[in-house]
C-alpha cells in the first residue's frame, strides 16, 4: 500500500500539546484515513484519539512523521496540514 510520509520537527515551546492534538484529531477524523503520528523509527499511533497522542509526550525539538495511508494530492495536502497544526503555538 502506498503512503505519504512527511517529517516534522516539533517547534512549539510546550511540545505537542492539547490544542494542536485536538485539531489534528479533527483533521484525521474528517479525512477518513487512519493517519499515524510516530517518532522516527517507531511504530506510532493512529491519530484519531487525543489520549493516544497526548500519551506520546512529545517534547520540543523531537522529530515526528505524519503517515497518511494513501497517495496523491489530497494525501499530501492532509500530511502538510497536520504538520502545520502540530506546530500551532499556545496563545
Secondary structure, DSSP 8 states (H G I E B T S, - for coil): ---EEEEEE---TT-S-HHHHHHHHHHHHHHTS--EEEETTS--EETT-HHHHHHT---TT-EEEEEESS-SHHHHHHHHHHHHHHT----
